[in-house]
Amino acid sequence: MERDGRGTTLTGEPIVAFGARMSWAGILRPGDAFPPAIFSRLGTLAAESGPPLRRFFGSWSERYHRFTLNLSSSRVQVRTAEPGRLPDGGIQCIVHWVDPRAMRSLGPGSVCAGDGWSAELWKAFTSEIDNLPPGSVAEKLRAFRDSRLQERDPVVAEWRQTVREGTVHAAAEPLTQQGGWVPVPATLLTEAGSAACIVSWDPKGQEFPSLSDAIKSPRAQHRPPDLESQARYYLECTLARLHGVRFGDYDAIEDQVFAHSPDVMRLEDSMKRLERESIANPRRGLLGLFG
């Protein structure tokens, strides 16, 4: 439980969005069932140690046949901005506080399903929740990472190793049979102090200088992306500008070449119109000040 700069109690479990979930278009994507947020706030991502954190296209979505955004390291720190103020520096993101039941569960409408984590890994973790120190799910996940619980489970063992290493190692195969995204416990800094949150990360993605480079890469020749699907994802991410998110140093989201491609230009006006309608809707509004 946290309090924001207005004294509002923030209940729920914090999950960090640094891609499509930074817009209503990404949150309300047809066919997905990502849990609705109780509160959302603007924030910034930075490396806790080592080189500056980078955000880039390089994680492959087999379900949608497109490249998605990833981070260069799992060792991250997230700082929320005070309501009404823009984040300073870092890689800008949005933090969503969701219902704890959606964070703990596995099925449709859960964070696990919505962010594409391994159900096998999450089941192993949640089976040990009562054996971990008191705290939020993110704090328990951090304790689980540093424990020896389920150490004979190969999926858990590989997750611990890759998260502790903290760097992306491009590989043809994902971490598990269910996909490459894994939950990572991260430090969360708010007006109330230090806590924990969860960031989704792909330890075995690839890093491309731009989305255009990804589309022209040898990997794309082997698995051609669906360009309309890719355009929708690109717009879901960049519509975050309407919510106050800015892209800057160490950030490879914006791609002017792809932004002027026929698929993006065909979809852009309608997706922007729907996003503005969601912002104007009193039940939704700006994600940086939602709830």
C-alpha positions in Angstrom: 0.0 0.0 0.0 1.4 3.4 -1.0 0.3 7.0 -1.0 0.7 9.4 -3.8 1.5 13.2 -3.6 -2.2 14.0 -3.1 -2.5 11.7 -0.1 -4.5 9.1 -2.1 -4.0 5.5 -0.9 -2.7 3.3 -3.7 -3.9 -0.2 -3.1 -3.1 -3.1 -5.3 0.0 -4.6 -6.9 2.3 -2.5 -9.1 3.1 -3.8 -12.6 5.3 -1.6 -14.9 4.2 -0.9 -18.5 6.9 0.3 -20.9 5.3 -0.7 -24.2 1.8 -1.2 -25.4 0.2 -1.0 -21.9 1.1 2.7 -21.8 -2.0 3.5 -23.9 -5.7 2.6 -23.7 -5.3 1.0 -27.1 -2.9 -1.5 -25.7 -4.8 -2.1 -22.4 -8.1 -2.6 -24.2 -6.7 -4.6 -27.2 -9.4 -6.9 -28.6 -8.6 -10.6 -27.8 -6.5 -9.8 -24.7 -7.8 -9.6 -21.2 -5.3 -7.6 -19.3 -6.6 -6.7 -15.8 -7.9 -3.2 -15.3 -5.8 -0.9 -13.1 -7.0 0.6 -9.8 -4.5 3.4 -10.1 -1.8 4.4 -12.7 1.0 6.8 -12.5 3.8 8.1 -14.8 7.2 6.9 -13.9 10.8 6.4 -15.1 12.9 3.3 -15.5 16.7 3.3 -14.9 19.4 0.8 -14.3 20.2 0.0 -10.7 23.8 -0.7 -11.7 26.0 -1.0 -14.7 25.5 0.7 -18.1 22.5 3.0 -18.7 19.2 1.1 -19.3 18.0 0.9 -22.9 14.6 0.2 -24.4 14.5 -1.3 -27.9 12.6 -3.5 -30.3 13.8 -7.1 -30.3 11.5 -9.4 -28.4 9.4 -11.6 -30.8 5.7 -12.2 -30.2 4.8 -15.6 -31.8 1.2 -15.0 -31.1 1.0 -11.7 -33.0 4.0 -12.2 -35.4 5.7 -9.0 -34.6 8.6 -7.4 -32.7 7.9 -6.0 -29.3 9.8 -3.8 -26.9 12.3 -5.0 -24.4 14.8 -3.7 -21.8 18.6 -4.2 -21.9 18.7 -5.4 -18.2 16.6 -6.9 -15.5 18.3 -4.8 -12.8 16.0 -1.8 -12.9 14.7 0.8 -10.6 11.3 2.5 -11.1 10.5 6.0 -9.8 6.9 7.4 -10.0 6.3 11.0 -10.7 4.3 13.2 -8.5 0.7 13.7 -9.8 0.7 16.6 -12.3 4.4 16.6 -12.8 6.3 15.0 -15.7 9.0 12.4 -15.0 12.6 13.6 -15.0 15.2 11.7 -17.1 15.3 7.9 -17.5 13.1 5.8 -19.7 9.6 6.9 -19.2 6.9 4.4 -18.4 3.5 4.0 -16.6 3.0 2.0 -13.4 -0.3 0.3 -13.0 -1.6 -0.9 -9.6 -3.9 -3.9 -10.2 -6.1 -6.1 -8.1 -3.9 -8.5 -6.0 -6.1 -11.4 -7.2 -5.2 -10.6 -10.8 -1.5 -10.6 -9.9 -1.7 -14.0 -8.1 -3.9 -15.9 -10.5 -3.0 -17.7 -13.7 -6.0 -17.7 -16.0 -7.6 -15.3 -18.4 -7.6 -11.7 -17.0 -4.5 -12.3 -14.9 -1.3 -10.4 -15.2 0.5 -13.7 -15.9 -1.6 -14.4 -18.9 -1.8 -10.8 -20.1 2.0 -10.3 -20.0 2.8 -13.7 -21.4 4.7 -15.2 -18.4 5.3 -18.9 -18.1 2.3 -20.4 -16.3 4.6 -23.1 -15.0 7.0 -20.6 -13.4 4.2 -18.5 -11.9 2.5 -21.6 -10.5 5.7 -22.7 -8.8 6.1 -19.2 -7.3 2.5 -18.8 -6.1 2.5 -22.3 -4.6 5.2 -21.0 -2.2 3.6 -17.6 -1.4 2.6 -18.6 2.2 6.2 -19.8 2.8 7.7 -16.4 1.9 8.1 -13.4 4.2 5.1 -11.0 4.5 4.7 -8.3 1.8 3.3 -7.6 -1.6 3.5 -10.1 -4.4 6.4 -8.2 -5.9 8.3 -8.3 -2.6 7.5 -12.1 -2.3 8.8 -12.6 -5.8 12.0 -10.9 -4.9 12.3 -13.1 -1.8 11.5 -16.2 -4.0 14.3 -15.2 -6.4 16.8 -15.1 -3.6 15.6 -18.3 -1.9 16.2 -22.0 -2.6 12.5 -22.8 -2.8 11.6 -25.0 -5.8 15.3 -25.2 -6.7 14.9 -28.5 -8.4 12.4 -27.1 -10.9 14.3 -26.5 -14.1 12.1 -23.5 -15.1 12.6 -21.9 -11.7 16.3 -22.5 -11.8 16.7 -21.0 -15.3 14.6 -18.0 -14.3 16.7 -17.3 -11.3 19.9 -17.6 -13.3 18.8 -15.3 -16.1 17.3 -12.7 -13.8 20.4 -12.6 -11.6 22.6 -12.3 -14.6 20.5 -9.4 -15.7 21.5 -9.0 -19.3 19.9 -10.0 -22.6 21.4 -12.9 -24.5 19.9 -13.3 -27.9 18.9 -16.9 -28.6 16.7 -18.7 -31.1 14.5 -20.3 -28.4 12.7 -18.6 -25.5 13.2 -19.3 -21.8 10.3 -21.6 -21.6 7.9 -23.4 -24.0 5.2 -20.8 -23.2 7.3 -17.7 -24.2 10.2 -15.5 -23.5 8.7 -13.0 -21.1 9.5 -13.4 -17.4 8.5 -11.5 -14.3 11.3 -9.5 -12.7 11.1 -7.9 -9.2 12.3 -4.3 -9.3 12.8 -1.5 -6.8 9.9 1.0 -6.8 10.4 4.5 -5.5 7.3 6.6 -4.7 6.5 9.5 -2.4 5.9 7.0 0.3 9.4 5.5 0.1 10.9 2.3 -1.4 8.9 -0.8 -2.2 8.9 -3.4 -5.0 7.1 -3.8 -8.3 7.2 -6.3 -11.2 8.6 -5.6 -14.7 8.2 -8.0 -17.6 11.5 -8.8 -19.4 12.7 -11.0 -22.2 16.2 -12.3 -21.4 16.6 -13.9 -24.8 15.5 -11.2 -27.2 17.6 -9.4 -29.7 18.5 -5.7 -29.8 18.0 -3.7 -32.9 18.8 0.0 -33.5 15.3 0.6 -34.7 12.1 -1.2 -35.6 13.0 -0.8 -39.3 16.3 -2.6 -38.7 14.4 -5.4 -36.9 12.0 -5.8 -39.9 15.0 -6.0 -42.3 17.0 -8.4 -40.1 17.8 -12.1 -40.9 15.4 -13.1 -38.2 12.6 -11.3 -39.9 13.5 -13.2 -43.1 13.1 -16.4 -41.2 9.9 -15.3 -39.5 8.4 -12.4 -41.4 6.4 -10.0 -39.2 2.7 -9.3 -39.9 3.1 -5.6 -40.9 -0.4 -4.6 -39.9 0.0 -6.2 -36.5 3.4 -4.5 -36.2 1.9 -1.2 -37.0 -0.9 -1.6 -34.4 1.7 -2.4 -31.8 3.9 0.5 -32.8 0.9 2.9 -32.4 -0.2 1.3 -29.1 3.3 2.2 -27.8 3.7 5.7 -29.2 0.1 6.7 -28.3 1.7 7.0 -24.8 2.7 10.5 -25.8 -0.9 11.6 -25.4 -0.6 10.5 -21.7 2.5 12.6 -21.1 5.1 9.9 -21.8 8.2 11.3 -23.6 10.9 9.3 -25.4 14.5 10.3 -25.2 18.1 9.0 -24.7 18.6 5.3 -24.7 15.2 4.9 -26.2 14.5 3.2 -29.6 10.7 3.4 -29.7 10.3 6.1 -32.3 11.1 5.2 -35.8 10.3 7.9 -38.4 10.8 5.5 -41.3 8.3 3.0 -40.0 6.0 5.8 -38.7 5.5 6.8 -42.4 4.9 3.3 -43.7 1.5 2.6 -45.4 0.3 0.3 -42.6 0.9 2.9 -39.8 -0.5 5.8 -41.8 -3.6 3.8 -42.6 -4.3 3.1 -38.9 -2.9 6.2 -37.2 -5.9 8.6 -37.4 -8.5 6.1 -36.2 -6.3 4.8 -33.3 -5.5 8.4 -32.2 -9.2 9.3 -32.3 -10.1 6.3 -30.2 -7.3 7.1 -27.7 -8.4 10.7 -27.3 -12.0 9.5 -26.8 -10.8 7.2 -24.0 -8.9 10.1 -22.4 -12.0 12.3 -22.6 -14.1 9.5 -21.1 -14.6 10.3 -17.3 -14.3 6.6 -16.5 -10.8 6.5 -18.1 -8.8 9.6 -18.6 -5.0 10.2 -18.7 -3.2 7.0 -17.6 -0.6 9.0 -15.8 -3.3 10.3 -13.4 -5.8 7.4 -13.5 -7.7 6.4 -10.4 
